[in-house]
Amino acid sequence: MTKDEIAAVLAKPHSQALITGPEPARFAYDGLDGDPRVIPIGFWIEGDRILMATVPKAAKVAAVRKNPKVALTIDKGAFPPKVLLIRGTAEVELVPGVPEGYLKAGHKVMTDEQYPDWEAGVKGLYDEMVVITVTPTWAKLLDFETTIPKAVEDLINEKSS
């Protein structure tokens, strides 16, 4: 996919609702043992990239350094489902302190009353973090209103013939 095609998918209203909403991303990567992993993780957006922060010694950091090909899914469980699928290449960077984006991502899932204590706890815990930055190489929105999985579309076409 081209950058413009990816940008068009990410700019769709349902994509934007998922990107800015409280749902975590599901981050998929290959573990060091070669087996796949999928974990829920908070995220934020900078330009056309998706960023996440974690503990420097997290298993996913070493795994992504070894194999930077990753995937993300951000979805809403309501009906009809809304699913944003992203594949991309990840980079890792050790940063001092707690990234502002990490704090904003955390704030998406809690009340304003909960946030100050959480923020203080996070800032007291982390002297440094690793930021995982995913540059999308492919994206697709399944909103089950205007877009559906290709296999379902093919089945519908077969049945209507």
C-alpha positions as CSV (number, residue, x, y, z in Angstrom):
1,M,0.0,0.0,0.0
2,T,1.1,3.5,-0.6
3,K,1.4,6.1,2.2
4,D,-1.6,8.0,0.6
5,E,-3.7,4.8,0.7
6,I,-2.8,4.1,4.3
7,A,-3.6,7.8,5.2
8,A,-7.0,7.5,3.5
9,V,-7.9,4.4,5.6
10,L,-6.7,6.1,8.8
11,A,-8.6,9.3,8.0
12,K,-12.0,7.6,7.8
13,P,-14.4,8.6,10.6
14,H,-14.6,5.1,12.1
15,S,-10.8,4.8,12.0
16,Q,-10.5,8.1,13.8
17,A,-13.0,7.1,16.4
18,L,-11.0,4.0,17.1
19,I,-7.7,5.8,17.2
20,T,-8.9,8.4,19.6
21,G,-11.2,6.2,21.7
22,P,-10.4,4.4,24.9
23,E,-9.9,0.9,23.4
24,P,-6.4,-0.5,23.6
25,A,-4.6,-1.7,20.6
26,R,-3.9,-5.4,20.3
27,F,-0.2,-5.5,19.4
28,A,1.0,-8.6,17.6
29,Y,4.7,-9.6,17.2
30,D,6.8,-12.7,17.1
31,G,8.4,-13.7,20.4
32,L,12.1,-14.5,20.7
33,D,11.1,-18.2,20.7
34,G,9.4,-17.7,17.3
35,D,5.9,-18.1,18.6
36,P,3.4,-15.3,18.0
37,R,2.2,-13.0,20.8
38,V,-0.8,-10.6,21.0
39,I,-1.0,-8.2,23.9
40,P,-3.4,-5.3,24.7
41,I,-1.5,-2.0,25.0
42,G,-2.2,1.7,25.3
43,F,-1.1,3.8,22.3
44,W,-1.0,7.3,20.9
45,I,-0.6,8.7,17.4
46,E,2.1,11.1,16.1
47,G,1.5,12.0,12.4
48,D,1.2,8.7,10.5
49,R,2.8,6.6,13.2
50,I,1.4,4.6,16.2
51,L,3.5,4.8,19.4
52,M,3.4,2.7,22.6
53,A,5.7,2.8,25.7
54,T,6.8,0.0,27.9
55,V,9.4,-1.1,30.5
56,P,12.9,-1.3,28.9
57,K,13.3,-5.0,29.9
58,A,9.9,-6.0,28.5
59,A,10.0,-9.2,26.4
60,K,8.4,-7.4,23.5
61,V,11.3,-4.9,23.3
62,A,13.9,-7.6,22.6
63,A,11.5,-9.4,20.2
64,V,10.7,-6.3,18.2
65,R,14.4,-5.5,17.9
66,K,15.0,-9.0,16.5
67,N,11.9,-8.9,14.1
68,P,10.4,-5.5,13.6
69,K,7.4,-6.7,11.5
70,V,4.3,-6.2,13.7
71,A,0.6,-5.8,13.5
72,L,-2.0,-3.9,15.4
73,T,-5.7,-4.2,15.8
74,I,-7.9,-1.6,17.4
75,D,-11.5,-2.7,17.7
76,K,-14.9,-2.0,19.3
77,G,-17.0,-4.9,20.4
78,A,-20.3,-3.3,19.7
79,F,-22.6,-4.3,16.8
80,P,-21.8,-3.8,14.0
81,P,-18.1,-4.4,14.8
82,K,-15.6,-1.7,14.0
83,V,-12.1,-3.0,13.4
84,L,-8.9,-1.2,12.3
85,L,-6.2,-3.5,11.1
86,I,-2.6,-2.2,10.7
87,R,0.6,-3.9,9.7
88,G,3.9,-2.2,9.9
89,T,7.5,-1.9,10.9
90,A,8.5,-1.1,14.5
91,E,11.4,0.8,15.9
92,V,12.4,1.0,19.6
93,E,14.0,3.9,21.4
94,L,15.0,4.3,25.0
95,V,13.8,7.6,26.4
96,P,14.3,9.3,29.7
97,G,11.3,9.6,32.0
98,V,7.7,9.1,30.9
99,P,6.6,10.2,27.4
100,E,3.8,12.7,27.3
101,G,2.0,10.5,24.8
102,Y,2.0,7.6,27.3
103,L,0.4,9.8,29.8
104,K,-2.3,10.9,27.3
105,A,-2.9,7.3,26.3
106,G,-3.4,6.3,29.9
107,H,-5.8,9.2,30.5
108,K,-8.1,7.9,27.8
109,V,-9.1,4.9,29.9
110,M,-9.7,6.6,33.3
111,T,-11.7,9.4,34.9
112,D,-10.2,12.8,35.6
113,E,-10.4,12.0,39.3
114,Q,-8.3,8.8,38.8
115,Y,-5.7,10.4,36.6
116,P,-3.6,12.5,39.0
117,D,-2.8,9.5,41.3
118,W,-2.0,7.3,38.3
119,E,0.2,9.9,36.7
120,A,2.1,10.4,40.0
121,G,2.6,6.7,40.3
122,V,3.8,6.3,36.8
123,K,6.2,9.2,37.0
124,G,7.6,7.8,40.3
125,L,8.1,4.3,38.9
126,Y,9.7,4.9,35.5
127,D,13.1,6.6,35.2
128,E,13.1,5.6,31.5
129,M,10.9,3.9,29.1
130,V,11.1,2.3,25.6
131,V,8.9,3.8,23.0
132,I,7.9,1.4,20.2
133,T,7.0,3.3,17.1
134,V,5.1,1.6,14.3
135,T,5.1,2.9,10.8
136,P,2.2,1.4,9.0
137,T,2.8,-0.4,5.7
138,W,-0.8,-1.6,5.3
139,A,-4.1,-0.7,6.8
140,K,-7.7,-1.7,6.5
141,L,-10.9,-0.7,8.2
142,L,-13.8,-3.2,8.6
143,D,-16.8,-1.3,9.7
144,F,-19.4,-3.8,8.4
145,E,-21.4,-0.9,6.9
146,T,-19.2,0.2,4.0
147,T,-16.4,-2.4,4.3
148,I,-16.4,-6.1,5.1
149,P,-13.8,-8.9,5.0
150,K,-12.9,-9.9,1.5
151,A,-13.9,-13.6,2.1
152,V,-17.4,-12.4,3.2
153,E,-17.7,-10.2,0.2
154,D,-16.7,-13.1,-2.1
155,L,-19.3,-15.3,-0.4
156,I,-22.0,-12.7,-0.8
157,N,-21.2,-12.4,-4.5
158,E,-21.2,-16.2,-4.9
159,K,-24.6,-16.5,-3.3
160,S,-26.1,-13.7,-5.4
161,S,-25.0,-15.2,-8.7
